[in-house]
Amino acid sequence: MGNYKFTRSIIKTQMFMKNFTKSLLAGGLFLALPNAVNAQAPRLVLAEEFTQASCGPCASQNPAFNALLDANSSKIISIKYQTSWPGFDPMNLHNPNEVQTRVSYYGVSGVPNARVDGVIVPNDCNAYAGAPACLNQAEIDQAYNTTSPIAVSVTHTIAADLTSATVNVTVTNVGTSAFTPNGAAYLRLALVEETIEFPTPPGSNGEADFYSVMRKMVPNALGTALPASLAPGQMVSNQFTVAMPSYIYNYGEIAFVAFVQTDGDKKVHNADYSAPAPVPAGFADAGCANASIYGSGLCDANFTPAITITNNSATTVTSATAQYSLNGGAAVSQSWTGSLAQGASATITFPATTLLGGSTAFQANIMTVNGQIDYNTLNNSAVSNYGFLDPNLQPTPYDKGFEALSLGQLPAEFIINDPSGRVFAVDQGISSAVTWALGGFGGSAKSIRVDFYAIQAGVESEIITEKIDMSTIGAGAKLYFDNAYAQYQAENDMLDVAVSDDCGATWTSVWNRAGSTLATAAPVGTGRFYPVAGQWHRQEISLAAYANSSDIVVRFKTTSAFGNCLYLDNISVNTTPVSIQENELTSLSLYPVPASDFVNIDFTSVSQESVTVTILNQLGAIVNTVEFGANEGNNTLRLDVSALSSGVYTLDIRGNEKNSIRKISVVK
């Protein structure tokens, strides 16, 4: 559920990111709320938005949407529900069930999606019904000026120990006639964090600041039932004691939104807001920063962990406990005592260590301040990534596949610089729709995917190999790798391959493709690209310039244009291409090589089977596909290549569940 790209037609706030498919959600208009009879309650409009930290269109539409809400703060308040799709969102993980209840209540199938007083935002900006970008001033004014006989009032106080809040809500019929709603009426109450400011984006869409985020519905997402009818002047009072959720980021940003809604028509009749209150006296806010000292260049793995704490509150910090961990391993803790006035800092230094080759995630945390919780946990952590090369050279021929990895992993020996979090190993478990192998040419189960489909435009990522020994391979050395890529429409996602023989101090680009020149398949236009066997290409790059180097490092650098997915597999440094070994046809050999008129393909089969040979040219395009019948035992298939011009071709040879890739030369 909830592929946020729908058919990938989403509007940007100021510019179009993709072409629109307009019929994404059913349209709608704002409906007039019931008029009071000779009376009118003070009005506050409610905007509800379904959004997500890894949703690209959300990041595009939210800035203008939030600015419009801020400009009308006396007229409209908001609740933001962080959904479970399309990617990672820590706020949703804290409370997924109550978000899902509201998703189901409105029948939301994609994000971003907005409602005003329970009515979907109309598609009057050539986008789609529910697009936050379509909300405008006139529609806010219309909703604000619609009268209601229902008055809502909410206030709250937070306990001195921050463990709970007491919330008082009253609902009053200020009209002169009975209020008999269309269907059951409910008082709904949401605990929201007014502002959540992450130090770095928590998802993949680049958003770091979130507003009015629903953290808990009180007592739950269904709400509290109101009487079937409210007589004129009748008041319903409720007091709630709300246990403070353990996942609150900043206790100084806790607010409450109360609203009355009828389930028959989903109209919100009125709402009210209780703003954040000052944090009780005595609690401090200490920020955390990484102050570690590390070596210069990719070959210097010396590392001295250090954490700086800064007092961001008026309460003096006299003690703190800090800790760090490497790659999620055992934590190393250290205590500090002293006196930090507001704005002052101190640095805690840990014993020096040496990092291993590959990528290392360093996480620093402040655990306690003055012996109690820090009221703002968002600045209590700092995460940094370091990459160092293993000093041990990898022998040539060098061959790196990804079959040992689990879905979502990356090779630990590689250095990975990936701010998006969308570069990792994939197999057919990535999607229920994929029933074929996602390794190179379909000959293995797994490959590395760069998910441009969900990476904001301009974001760069790097995959850096180990140090590869060049002393024994000679001038005939070549870099080989398999890749598959499709544009979404016409985006210029880029892959640059570079080589360094000085530990990454300098890099030389040896291969660069973008957009249509990178593509190995036609643009997709809907959904993510999952390559089949014939949509892979094998690249061959001369490394003769590095024949006299003792070692090299290869870097695969990608730049997203928010297009579609790139897959990489079978990275090798050798004098000849290494065939795909997984599920190889048995006793496979080809002759004559080079060929002019035909090629014999010898192999052994354990049963009768059909064998398909696909011929691809140097650009990866399919030039011919031939099907043969094979018998049990030894077989020789005669492949006619007389119509081919001189050059190097790739043969994709498939029989039952076995597959082999071979290169042949055709000489006329």
C-alpha positions in Angstrom: 0.0 0.0 0.0 1.0 3.6 -0.4 3.5 3.9 -3.2 3.9 7.6 -2.8 4.8 8.1 -6.4 1.5 6.6 -7.4 2.2 6.6 -11.1 5.1 8.9 -10.2 3.2 12.1 -11.0 3.8 14.6 -8.2 3.9 18.3 -8.3 6.7 20.4 -6.9 5.9 23.6 -5.0 7.6 25.9 -7.5 8.4 23.5 -10.4 7.2 20.2 -11.8 9.3 17.2 -10.8 7.5 14.7 -13.0 4.5 14.9 -15.5 1.2 14.4 -13.7 -1.3 11.6 -14.0 -4.2 13.7 -12.8 -6.7 11.1 -11.6 -4.8 10.0 -8.5 -7.4 10.5 -5.9 -11.1 11.3 -6.1 -11.7 15.1 -6.2 -13.7 17.0 -3.7 -14.9 20.4 -2.6 -15.0 22.0 0.8 -18.5 21.4 2.3 -20.3 24.0 4.4 -20.5 23.0 8.0 -23.8 23.2 9.9 -24.8 26.8 10.6 -25.6 27.7 14.2 -28.9 29.2 15.0 -28.5 32.7 16.3 -25.1 31.8 17.7 -21.5 31.1 16.6 -18.6 29.5 18.4 -15.1 30.9 18.0 -13.7 29.2 14.9 -10.4 27.3 14.4 -10.0 25.3 11.2 -8.1 21.9 11.4 -5.7 20.8 8.7 -4.6 17.2 8.7 -1.7 16.1 6.5 -0.4 12.6 5.8 3.3 12.9 5.0 6.5 10.9 5.4 10.3 11.5 5.9 11.3 9.5 2.8 8.6 10.9 0.5 10.2 13.2 -2.2 7.0 15.0 -3.2 6.3 15.6 0.6 9.6 17.5 0.8 8.6 19.5 -2.3 5.1 20.5 -1.2 5.6 20.9 2.5 7.6 24.2 2.6 4.9 26.2 0.9 2.1 24.3 2.8 3.7 25.0 6.1 4.3 28.7 5.3 0.6 29.0 4.4 -0.4 27.5 7.7 2.0 29.7 9.6 0.6 32.8 7.9 -2.8 31.8 9.1 -2.0 30.7 12.6 -5.0 32.5 14.1 -7.3 30.7 11.7 -6.0 27.2 11.2 -4.0 24.6 13.2 -2.6 21.3 11.9 -1.9 17.7 12.8 0.7 15.8 10.7 0.5 12.0 10.5 3.9 10.4 9.5 2.9 7.4 7.5 4.7 4.0 7.1 5.4 4.4 3.4 7.3 5.0 1.1 10.4 4.5 3.2 12.0 4.9 6.6 10.4 7.3 9.1 11.4 7.1 12.8 8.3 9.1 13.8 6.0 6.5 12.3 7.9 3.7 13.9 7.1 5.2 17.3 3.3 5.0 16.9 2.4 3.2 13.6 -1.0 1.9 14.7 -2.7 5.2 15.5 -1.4 6.7 12.3 -2.8 3.7 10.4 -6.2 4.2 12.0 -6.4 7.7 10.6 -5.1 6.6 7.2 -7.8 4.0 7.1 -10.4 6.5 8.4 -9.9 8.7 5.4 -8.9 6.0 2.9 -5.6 7.6 2.2 -3.6 5.7 -0.4 -0.6 8.0 -1.1 1.3 10.9 0.4 1.4 13.8 0.7 -2.3 14.1 1.3 -4.2 16.8 3.1 -7.7 17.3 4.6 -9.2 20.6 5.9 -12.0 20.1 8.5 -12.2 16.5 7.4 -12.7 17.3 3.7 -10.0 16.5 1.1 -8.2 19.4 -0.4 -9.7 19.9 -3.9 -7.6 19.5 -7.0 -7.7 23.1 -8.2 -4.0 23.5 -9.0 -3.7 20.8 -11.7 -2.2 18.3 -9.3 -4.5 15.7 -7.6 -7.2 15.7 -4.9 -5.5 16.0 -1.5 -2.3 17.7 -2.7 -1.2 20.1 0.0 0.2 22.3 -2.7 -3.5 23.0 -3.8 -4.5 24.5 -0.5 -4.9 28.3 -0.8 -5.8 31.4 1.2 -9.4 31.5 -0.2 -10.1 28.0 0.9 -8.7 28.6 4.4 -10.9 31.8 4.7 -14.0 29.9 3.5 -13.5 27.2 6.1 -12.7 29.8 8.8 -15.8 31.8 8.0 -18.1 28.8 8.1 -20.0 29.0 11.4 -20.4 26.2 14.0 -22.6 25.9 17.1 -19.8 23.8 18.7 -17.2 25.4 20.9 -14.1 23.5 21.8 -11.6 24.4 24.5 -8.4 22.6 25.5 -5.7 23.3 28.1 -2.9 21.2 29.5 -0.2 21.1 32.2 2.9 18.9 32.3 3.9 17.1 35.5 7.0 18.4 37.3 8.8 15.2 36.6 7.8 15.1 32.9 6.2 11.7 33.2 2.6 12.8 32.4 0.3 15.6 31.3 -3.1 16.6 32.5 -5.4 17.8 29.7 -8.8 19.4 30.1 -11.2 19.6 27.2 -14.7 21.1 27.0 -17.2 20.8 24.2 -20.2 23.2 24.3 -23.2 23.7 22.2 -23.4 27.5 22.1 -26.4 27.5 19.6 -30.0 27.9 20.5 -31.1 24.6 19.1 -30.0 21.0 19.7 -26.9 19.8 18.0 -27.7 16.4 16.4 -24.7 15.3 14.3 -24.7 13.3 11.1 -23.6 10.0 12.6 -21.7 9.4 15.9 -19.8 12.5 17.1 -16.4 12.1 18.8 -14.0 14.3 20.7 -10.6 13.5 19.3 -7.4 14.7 21.1 -3.9 14.5 19.7 -0.6 15.0 21.6 1.7 16.7 19.0 5.3 17.8 19.0 5.1 21.3 17.6 8.6 21.4 16.2 10.9 18.5 15.6 14.3 19.6 14.3 16.6 16.7 13.4 20.3 17.5 13.1 20.3 15.5 9.8 17.4 14.3 7.7 16.0 11.1 9.3 14.6 9.8 6.0 15.7 10.0 2.4 13.8 13.1 1.2 16.1 15.7 2.7 13.6 17.0 5.2 15.0 17.6 8.7 12.3 19.8 10.3 8.8 18.6 11.0 5.9 20.4 12.5 2.7 19.5 14.5 3.6 15.8 14.4 1.0 13.5 16.0 2.8 11.5 18.7 -0.2 10.0 20.6 -4.0 10.1 20.3 -5.9 10.3 23.6 -7.2 8.0 24.8 -6.7 6.4 21.4 -7.3 7.1 17.7 -11.0 6.4 17.9 -11.5 9.3 20.4 -14.2 9.8 23.1 -17.8 9.4 22.1 -20.0 12.5 22.6 -23.8 12.4 23.4 -26.1 11.7 20.4 -27.5 15.1 20.9 -26.2 18.2 22.7 -29.0 20.6 24.0 -28.5 24.3 23.7 -25.9 25.4 26.2 -25.0 21.9 27.1 -21.3 21.4 28.0 -19.3 18.1 28.0 -16.1 18.2 30.1 -13.3 15.7 30.0 -10.1 15.5 31.9 -7.3 13.2 30.6 -4.2 12.1 32.4 -1.7 11.3 29.6 1.4 9.2 30.3 4.2 10.8 28.5 5.4 8.5 25.6 9.0 7.4 26.0 9.8 8.4 22.4 9.2 12.2 22.8 12.0 14.1 21.3 11.6 17.5 23.0 9.4 17.9 26.1 9.5 21.7 25.5 7.5 21.2 22.2 4.5 19.2 23.6 1.1 20.6 22.5 -2.4 19.3 22.3 -5.0 19.6 19.5 -8.7 18.8 20.3 -11.4 18.6 17.7 -15.0 17.4 17.3 -15.7 15.2 14.3 -18.7 13.3 13.1 -18.1 9.9 11.5 -21.1 9.9 9.2 -19.6 12.7 7.0 -16.1 13.0 8.6 -16.7 16.8 9.1 -14.7 18.5 11.8 -17.0 21.0 13.5 -14.5 22.9 15.5 -11.0 22.6 17.0 -8.8 24.1 19.6 -5.1 24.2 20.4 -3.1 24.2 23.7 0.4 25.5 22.9 3.7 24.2 24.3 4.4 25.1 27.9 7.8 25.9 29.5 9.6 22.8 30.7 9.4 22.4 34.5 12.3 23.9 36.4 15.5 21.9 37.0 15.7 20.1 33.7 18.6 20.8 31.4 19.2 20.5 27.6 22.8 19.4 26.7 23.8 19.2 23.0 26.2 16.6 21.7 28.8 17.0 18.9 31.5 14.7 17.5 35.0 16.1 18.3 37.0 13.0 17.3 40.5 13.2 15.8 41.1 10.9 12.9 43.9 10.3 10.4 44.3 12.0 7.1 43.4 10.1 3.9 41.9 6.7 3.4 45.0 4.8 4.6 45.4 6.4 8.0 43.1 4.5 10.4 44.2 6.1 13.7 41.2 7.4 15.6 40.7 9.2 19.0 37.0 9.4 20.0 35.9 12.6 21.6 32.5 14.1 22.3 31.7 17.8 23.0 28.7 18.6 25.2 27.1 22.1 25.2 24.6 23.5 27.7 21.6 24.8 25.7 19.5 25.6 28.7 19.4 28.1 31.6 19.9 25.3 34.1 23.6 24.8 34.9 25.0 21.4 33.8 27.2 19.9 36.5 27.4 16.3 35.3 26.8 14.2 32.3 27.4 10.7 31.0 28.5 10.2 27.4 29.2 7.1 25.3 30.1 6.1 21.8 29.8 3.0 19.7 31.3 1.8 16.5 29.1 0.1 13.9 26.5 -0.5 16.6 28.9 -2.5 18.7 29.5 -2.4 22.4 29.2 1.1 23.9 32.1 2.8 25.6 31.0 5.2 28.4 32.7 8.0 30.3 31.4 10.4 33.0 32.1 14.1 33.2 31.6 16.5 36.1 32.2 20.3 36.2 30.1 23.4 35.7 28.6 24.6 32.4 26.6 27.7 32.3 24.2 28.3 29.4 26.1 28.3 26.1 29.3 26.8 27.6 30.9 23.6 26.3 33.3 20.8 27.5 35.0 18.0 25.6 35.2 14.4 26.8 38.1 12.5 25.2 38.2 8.7 25.1 41.3 6.4 24.6 42.7 6.2 21.1 41.9 3.3 18.9 42.4 2.1 15.3 39.5 1.6 12.9 39.1 -1.4 10.7 39.2 -1.2 6.9 35.9 -0.4 5.3 33.1 1.9 6.6 32.7 2.7 10.3 29.7 4.4 11.8 30.6 6.4 14.9 27.7 7.3 17.1 28.1 9.6 20.1 25.4 9.9 22.7 24.7 11.9 25.9 22.9 9.5 28.2 22.1 11.6 31.3 22.5 15.2 32.3 22.6 16.2 36.0 21.6 12.6 36.8 18.2 12.8 35.0 16.8 12.9 31.5 17.6 15.6 29.0 14.4 17.3 28.0 15.5 17.7 24.4 16.8 14.4 23.1 17.1 15.5 19.5 20.6 17.0 20.1 21.8 14.2 22.3 23.3 12.1 19.5 25.8 12.7 16.7 26.5 10.1 14.0 29.6 10.3 11.7 30.8 7.9 9.1 34.5 7.1 8.5 36.1 5.1 5.8 39.6 3.6 5.9 41.3 1.2 3.6 42.5 -2.1 4.9 46.3 -2.0 4.5 46.3 -5.6 3.2 46.2 -5.7 -0.6 43.6 -7.8 -2.3 45.2 -10.1 -4.9 44.4 -10.1 -8.6 42.4 -11.4 -10.3 40.0 -9.5 -8.1 36.4 -10.5 -8.3 33.6 -9.1 -6.1 30.1 -10.3 -6.2 27.5 -9.8 -3.5 25.9 -13.2 -2.9 27.0 -13.3 0.8 25.1 -10.2 1.7 21.6 -10.1 3.1 18.9 -7.8 1.7 19.7 -4.3 2.8 23.4 -4.9 3.6 26.5 -3.6 2.0 30.0 -5.3 1.9 31.7 -4.4 5.1 35.1 -4.2 3.4 34.0 -1.4 1.1 33.9 2.3 2.1 30.3 3.5 1.7 29.5 7.2 1.7 25.7 7.3 1.3 23.8 10.2 2.9 20.5 8.9 1.4 20.6 5.5 3.1 19.2 4.1 -0.2 22.3 2.2 -1.4 22.3 -1.5 -0.4 22.2 -5.1 -1.6 18.9 -6.3 -3.1 17.4 -9.6 -4.2 14.0 -10.7 -5.3 12.8 -10.3 -1.7 12.9 -6.5 -2.2 9.4 -6.7 -3.8 6.7 -9.3 -4.0 6.3 -8.4 -7.7 9.9 -9.6 -8.5 10.1 -13.3 -9.1 13.5 -13.3 -10.9 17.1 -13.0 -9.9 18.4 -9.5 -9.5 22.1 -10.3 -9.9 24.1 -9.5 -13.1 22.4 -10.8 -16.2 20.1 -12.8 -13.9 23.0 -15.2 -13.2 23.1 -14.5 -9.5 20.6 -13.6 -6.8 21.9 -10.3 -5.6 23.4 -7.0 -6.7 23.9 -3.5 -5.2 21.1 -1.1 -5.9 21.4 2.7 -6.0 17.8 3.7 -5.5 17.7 7.0 -7.4 13.9 6.4 -7.4 13.8 7.6 -3.8 17.0 9.8 -3.6 16.5 13.5 -3.9 18.1 15.2 -6.9 21.7 16.3 -6.4 22.5 13.7 -3.6 25.9 12.0 -4.2 26.9 8.6 -3.0 30.2 6.7 -3.1 31.1 3.0 -3.2 34.9 2.5 -2.8 36.5 -0.9 -3.1 39.5 -2.3 -1.2 43.1 -1.8 -2.2 43.7 -4.0 -5.2 47.2 -5.4 -5.9 48.4 -4.4 -9.4 52.0 -5.7 -9.2 51.2 -9.1 -10.7 48.6 -8.4 -13.3 50.4 -6.3 -16.0 49.5 -3.8 -18.7 46.5 -6.0 -19.9 44.6 -5.3 -16.7 41.0 -4.2 -17.1 38.2 -3.2 -14.8 34.9 -5.1 -15.5 31.5 -4.5 -13.9 27.9 -5.3 -14.7 25.3 -2.6 -14.5 21.6 -2.1 -15.2 19.7 1.2 -15.3 16.5 2.7 -16.6 15.4 6.3 -16.6 12.1 7.1 -15.1 11.3 9.5 -17.9 14.3 11.6 -19.0 16.3 12.1 -15.8 20.1 12.3 -15.9 21.1 10.1 -13.0 24.9 9.7 -13.2 27.5 7.0 -12.5 31.2 8.0 -12.5 33.9 5.4 -12.1 37.3 6.7 -10.9 40.6 5.1 -10.0 43.2 6.2 -7.4 46.7 4.9 -6.8 47.5 7.2 -3.9 45.0 6.1 -1.2 42.3 8.4 -2.6 44.3 11.6 -2.4 43.5 12.1 -6.1 41.0 10.4 -8.4 41.0 9.9 -12.2 37.6 9.3 -13.9 37.9 6.4 -16.3 34.2 5.9 -17.1 31.2 8.3 -16.9 27.6 7.9 -18.1 24.4 9.7 -17.3 20.7 9.5 -18.3 20.2 7.9 -21.7 23.9 7.0 -22.1 23.8 5.1 -18.7 20.5 3.4 -19.5 20.5 -0.3 -20.4 16.8 -0.5 -20.7 14.0 1.8 -21.9 12.5 4.4 -19.5 10.0 2.9 -17.1 7.6 5.7 -16.4 5.8 3.7 -13.6 7.3 2.3 -10.4 10.8 1.2 -9.7 13.0 -0.5 -12.3 13.9 -4.2 -11.6 16.2 -5.5 -14.4 15.7 -8.8 -16.1 18.6 -10.7 -17.6 18.6 -9.0 -21.0 18.7 -5.5 -19.4 22.2 -5.8 -18.0 25.4 -4.6 -19.6 29.0 -5.6 -18.9 31.5 -2.7 -18.9 35.2 -3.1 -19.8 37.7 -0.4 -18.9 41.4 -0.5 -19.6 43.7 -0.1 -16.6 46.9 0.0 -18.6 47.7 3.4 -17.2 48.1 1.8 -13.8 50.3 -1.1 -14.8 53.2 0.3 -12.9 51.2 1.1 -9.8 51.6 -1.1 -6.7 47.9 -0.9 -5.9 44.7 0.9 -6.9 41.3 1.7 -5.4 38.1 2.0 -7.5 35.3 4.4 -6.7 31.8 4.2 -8.0 30.3 7.7 -7.5 26.6 8.3 -8.2 24.6 11.5 -8.5 20.8 11.3 -8.3 18.5 13.2 -10.6 15.5 11.5 -8.8 15.1 9.1 -11.7 15.1 5.3 -11.4 17.3 2.5 -10.0 20.9 1.6 -10.9 22.2 -1.9 -10.2 25.9 -3.0 -9.9 27.3 -6.5 -9.8 30.4 -8.6 -10.6 33.1 -6.0 -10.1 36.5 -7.4 -11.2 40.0 -6.4 -12.1 41.5 -9.0 -14.4 42.9 -9.5 -17.9 39.8 -11.3 -19.1 36.2 -11.0 -17.9 35.2 -13.4 -15.1 32.1 -15.3 -16.0 29.2 -15.4 -13.6 29.8 -18.5 -11.5 26.5 -18.8 -9.8 24.3 -21.5 -11.5 26.8 -22.1 -14.3 26.1 -24.4 -17.1 28.3 -27.5 -16.6 31.5 -28.0 -18.6 30.8 -25.0 -20.8 33.3 -24.2 -23.5 33.1 -22.1 -26.7 35.2 -22.4 -30.0 36.5 -21.2 -32.3 37.6 -18.0 -30.7 37.7 -15.6 -32.4 34.9 -16.6 -34.8 33.8 -15.6 -38.2 30.8 -17.7 -39.3 29.8 -19.8 -36.3 30.6 -20.6 -32.6 30.3 -24.1 -31.1 28.9 -24.2 -27.5 29.8 -27.3 -25.6 28.2 -28.2 -22.2 26.8 -31.1 -20.2 23.1 -31.4 -19.3 21.5 -33.7 -16.7 18.3 -33.9 -18.6 16.5 -32.8 -21.8 16.1 -29.0 -21.7 15.6 -25.9 -23.8 18.7 -23.6 -24.0 18.3 -20.0 -25.1 21.3 -18.0 -26.3 21.0 -14.2 -26.3 23.6 -12.1 -28.2 24.3 -8.6 -27.0 26.5 -6.0 -28.7 29.1 -3.8 -27.0 26.3 -1.3 -26.1 24.3 -4.0 -24.4 21.6 -4.1 -27.0 20.2 -7.5 -28.0 21.0 -8.3 -31.6 19.7 -11.9 -31.7 18.1 -14.6 -29.6 18.3 -18.3 -30.6 16.6 -21.3 -28.9 18.1 -24.8 -29.0 17.0 -28.2 -27.7 19.5 -30.1 -25.6 19.7 -33.7 -24.6 20.9 -35.4 -21.5 24.7 -35.7 -21.5 27.1 -33.9 -23.7 25.8 -31.3 -26.1 27.2 -29.1 -28.9 25.2 -26.2 -30.1 26.1 -24.4 -33.3 25.5 -20.7 -33.1 25.4 -18.8 -36.4 27.3 -15.5 -36.2 27.8 -14.9 -39.9 25.5 -11.9 -39.9 27.4 -10.1 -37.2 30.0 -7.4 -38.0 33.4 -7.6 -36.4 33.5 -6.8 -32.7 33.1 -8.1 -29.2 29.8 -9.6 -28.2 28.3 -11.0 -25.0 26.5 -14.4 -25.0 23.8 -14.9 -22.3 23.4 -18.7 -22.3 20.4 -20.1 -20.3 19.2 -23.6 -19.7 16.5 -24.4 -17.1 17.7 -22.5 -14.0 21.3 -22.3 -15.1 22.9 -19.3 -16.7 26.4 -18.4 -18.1 27.8 -15.2 -19.5 30.6 -15.4 -22.1 32.4 -12.9 -24.3 33.2 -13.8 -27.9 35.2 -11.9 -30.7 33.9 -11.9 -34.2 36.4 -11.2 -36.9 35.5 -10.9 -40.6 
